[in-house]
């Protein structure tokens, strides 16, 4: 066992999560009738906890596999292209959990309690990297990015509403948000006037959020366009190897 590596891919896990990982690794080992828990049992256990259980019986056709591979590599290649982004640990197109057809596991290099604006912008780029890759290769969006869009929208909204990171709106916090840093956001992803702001300000907030997301998608597209040959090669390899 390389415990340093286990520690590196479980940054942010609580003690109870770690206990869970160890139990799960033992189960994975038992299931494959192994005699000792190995590093790959641990990696698999962490994946099960982060991404859900592998669904080997959910078979995708070649077109969909190509779409999923392209999408996941959009995340992976944008993350690799941005020096501050979390390192890419693993990319897989084996379906997991309830909805995930593929996933990209990133590994934060350290526990973080504060993030700078530029880092948040880079996170938006990586979140939208999947959609950007689909658009670049297939010239059309798919439903595969729904979850990414929800996460990116929540983050962009937090930047504008909670962290005062939009120049036009200034250092103002809108809505009734608890003030803890980096907590998952709870505001409804909705309508005008729900921010405790005037209607005009609400419009300004919506367009600030939109601008952040559009810029991030554009940056992701540019990064991938410049790496198109690598993207195509990686899609080929990922479809052959699955992980
Ligand atoms: Zn995605």
Boltz pocket constraint, residues with backbone or C-beta under 6 A from the ligand:
constraints:
  - pocket:
      binder: B
      contacts: [[A, 71], [A, 72], [A, 75], [A, 127], [A, 130], [A, 131], [A, 144], [A, 145], [A, 148]]
      max_distance: 6.0
